[in-house]
Amino acid sequence: MTLRTLLERHGVTQHALVERLQLKRQYAHMLWTGQRRLGHRLGKRLSNEFGISLEALLRADPDIPGTAPPQRRGRPPKYQHQVPAVVGEVPKEEL
């Protein structure tokens, strides 16, 4: 079960995370969507504030099934391979 599913079952919304735990909106979104893992300290705060078992919160799977990992940003790496020889060209050692 994902963290989002667990929180929804207990009636916790993303907005409630922001308001009651005083999290930044972006961080709450990353927790909600599984991009960030729930730490022990925040898990304790969540448990105390919403009455959810700390064990259940820490066992929650952060990954959402069926989603691809985020793509790397920036320029793709250059390939480090040899350029193939021109067809019909004989290497110098064989001459």
Residue frames as qw, qx, qy, qz and C-alpha x, y, z in Angstrom:
[[0.000, 0.890, 0.456, 0.000, 0.00, 0.00, 0.00],
 [0.405, 0.469, -0.028, 0.784, 1.31, 3.42, -0.88],
 [0.193, -0.216, -0.446, 0.847, 1.60, 6.28, 1.59],
 [0.277, -0.054, -0.219, -0.934, -1.03, 8.18, -0.36],
 [0.577, -0.276, -0.677, -0.364, -3.53, 5.31, -0.06],
 [0.479, -0.299, -0.681, 0.466, -2.88, 4.97, 3.66],
 [0.054, -0.153, -0.235, 0.958, -3.36, 8.69, 4.27],
 [0.396, -0.133, -0.401, -0.815, -6.54, 8.81, 2.16],
 [0.553, -0.319, -0.766, -0.075, -8.02, 5.94, 4.17],
 [0.384, -0.425, -0.546, 0.612, -7.54, 8.01, 7.30],
 [0.083, 0.905, 0.417, 0.024, -9.06, 11.10, 5.70],
 [0.386, -0.635, 0.161, 0.650, -5.76, 13.00, 5.39],
 [0.582, 0.784, 0.190, 0.104, -5.45, 15.29, 2.38],
 [0.642, 0.285, -0.028, 0.711, -2.42, 16.90, 0.86],
 [0.080, -0.739, -0.027, -0.669, -3.70, 20.24, 2.11],
 [0.740, -0.657, -0.056, -0.135, -3.93, 18.85, 5.66],
 [0.848, -0.066, -0.070, 0.521, -0.26, 17.83, 5.48],
 [0.340, 0.499, 0.000, 0.797, 0.67, 21.39, 4.58],
 [0.335, -0.715, -0.060, -0.611, -1.55, 23.08, 7.15],
 [0.795, -0.582, -0.029, -0.167, -1.27, 20.82, 10.19],
 [0.876, -0.203, 0.050, 0.435, 2.37, 19.71, 9.84],
 [0.004, 0.934, -0.141, -0.328, 3.50, 23.01, 8.36],
 [0.678, -0.036, 0.542, 0.496, 5.24, 21.34, 5.42],
 [0.118, 0.438, -0.360, -0.815, 6.08, 23.16, 2.23],
 [0.755, 0.391, 0.147, -0.505, 3.52, 22.51, -0.49],
 [0.572, 0.561, -0.569, -0.186, 6.13, 21.04, -2.84],
 [0.005, 0.333, -0.907, 0.257, 7.45, 18.64, -0.18],
 [0.592, 0.130, 0.594, -0.529, 3.92, 17.49, 0.69],
 [0.748, 0.501, -0.141, -0.412, 3.31, 16.84, -3.00],
 [0.388, 0.514, -0.765, -0.015, 6.51, 14.80, -3.31],
 [0.269, -0.138, 0.866, -0.399, 5.49, 12.68, -0.31],
 [0.671, 0.310, 0.353, -0.574, 1.98, 12.29, -1.70],
 [0.746, 0.548, -0.232, -0.299, 3.16, 11.15, -5.13],
 [0.967, -0.142, 0.148, 0.154, 5.93, 8.87, -3.85],
 [0.556, 0.716, -0.217, 0.362, 8.85, 10.97, -5.08],
 [0.002, 0.592, -0.593, 0.546, 10.15, 11.31, -1.50],
 [0.616, -0.197, -0.754, 0.116, 10.35, 8.72, 1.23],
 [0.505, -0.776, -0.086, -0.369, 8.83, 9.37, 4.65],
 [0.341, 0.427, -0.654, 0.523, 11.51, 9.79, 7.33],
 [0.460, -0.315, -0.768, 0.314, 11.26, 8.64, 10.94],
 [0.087, -0.221, -0.355, 0.904, 10.88, 12.15, 12.44],
 [0.381, 0.029, -0.253, -0.889, 8.16, 13.21, 10.03],
 [0.520, -0.193, -0.800, -0.228, 6.52, 9.82, 10.48],
 [0.294, -0.311, -0.704, 0.567, 6.32, 10.45, 14.24],
 [0.136, 0.198, 0.113, -0.964, 4.81, 13.90, 13.67],
 [0.469, -0.041, -0.562, -0.680, 2.29, 12.45, 11.22],
 [0.468, -0.237, -0.848, 0.079, 1.42, 9.66, 13.64],
 [0.160, -0.312, -0.566, 0.746, 0.86, 12.05, 16.55],
 [0.214, 0.190, -0.060, -0.956, -1.15, 14.57, 14.51],
 [0.593, 0.077, -0.424, -0.680, -3.45, 12.18, 12.61],
 [0.714, -0.226, 0.521, -0.410, -3.52, 9.10, 14.87],
 [0.873, 0.370, -0.286, -0.140, -2.05, 6.71, 12.29],
 [0.892, -0.367, 0.172, 0.198, 0.27, 3.93, 13.45],
 [0.056, -0.820, 0.485, 0.300, 3.94, 4.84, 13.00],
 [0.514, -0.163, 0.812, 0.224, 4.71, 1.27, 11.88],
 [0.564, 0.600, 0.567, 0.028, 2.07, 1.48, 9.14],
 [0.224, 0.949, -0.067, -0.210, 3.42, 4.83, 7.96],
 [0.188, -0.695, 0.641, 0.266, 7.02, 3.63, 7.78],
 [0.548, 0.028, 0.821, 0.160, 6.03, 0.37, 6.05],
 [0.548, 0.728, 0.273, -0.308, 4.07, 2.21, 3.34],
 [0.677, 0.151, 0.445, 0.566, 5.54, 1.76, -0.11],
 [0.013, -0.647, 0.019, 0.762, 6.61, 5.13, -1.56],
 [0.045, -0.162, 0.694, 0.700, 6.47, 3.94, -5.17],
 [0.651, 0.363, 0.221, -0.629, 3.33, 4.19, -7.24],
 [0.632, 0.052, 0.740, 0.223, 2.97, 1.04, -9.38],
 [0.564, 0.615, 0.501, 0.227, 3.25, 1.54, -13.11],
 [0.104, 0.986, -0.061, -0.119, 5.16, 4.80, -13.09],
 [0.788, 0.395, -0.141, 0.450, 8.48, 5.18, -14.80],
 [0.557, -0.492, -0.145, 0.653, 11.45, 6.64, -12.97],
 [0.150, 0.928, 0.060, -0.336, 11.99, 10.34, -13.66],
 [0.759, 0.531, 0.056, 0.372, 14.01, 11.13, -16.74],
 [0.574, -0.368, -0.011, 0.732, 17.44, 12.64, -16.33],
 [0.207, 0.949, 0.153, -0.182, 17.63, 16.30, -17.15],
 [0.171, -0.772, 0.432, 0.433, 20.19, 17.95, -19.39],
 [0.506, 0.592, -0.534, -0.330, 22.26, 16.84, -22.30],
 [0.995, -0.067, 0.035, -0.067, 22.56, 13.08, -22.87],
 [0.543, -0.600, 0.493, 0.319, 26.04, 11.59, -22.36],
 [0.466, 0.646, -0.499, -0.342, 28.33, 11.20, -25.36],
 [0.999, 0.019, 0.038, -0.027, 29.04, 7.69, -26.53],
 [0.235, -0.749, 0.602, 0.147, 32.60, 6.48, -25.97],
 [0.858, 0.107, 0.494, 0.094, 32.94, 3.95, -28.80],
 [0.325, -0.301, 0.572, 0.690, 35.12, 3.64, -31.86],
 [0.565, 0.562, -0.065, -0.600, 33.84, 4.85, -35.22],
 [0.862, 0.117, 0.482, 0.106, 33.67, 1.83, -37.55],
 [0.287, -0.366, 0.554, 0.690, 36.20, 1.72, -40.38],
 [0.553, 0.488, -0.185, -0.650, 35.06, 2.47, -43.91],
 [0.904, 0.142, 0.398, -0.069, 34.10, -0.70, -45.79],
 [0.798, 0.553, 0.005, 0.239, 36.95, -1.91, -47.97],
 [0.035, 0.872, -0.408, 0.266, 39.66, -0.04, -46.06],
 [0.878, -0.007, -0.408, 0.249, 42.58, -2.24, -44.99],
 [0.534, -0.835, 0.071, 0.111, 44.25, -1.58, -41.64],
 [0.234, 0.853, -0.466, 0.010, 47.93, -0.46, -41.94],
 [0.527, -0.465, 0.708, -0.064, 49.25, -3.56, -40.10],
 [0.815, 0.234, 0.530, -0.014, 48.03, -5.84, -42.87],
 [0.528, 0.830, -0.123, -0.129, 49.82, -3.95, -45.68]]
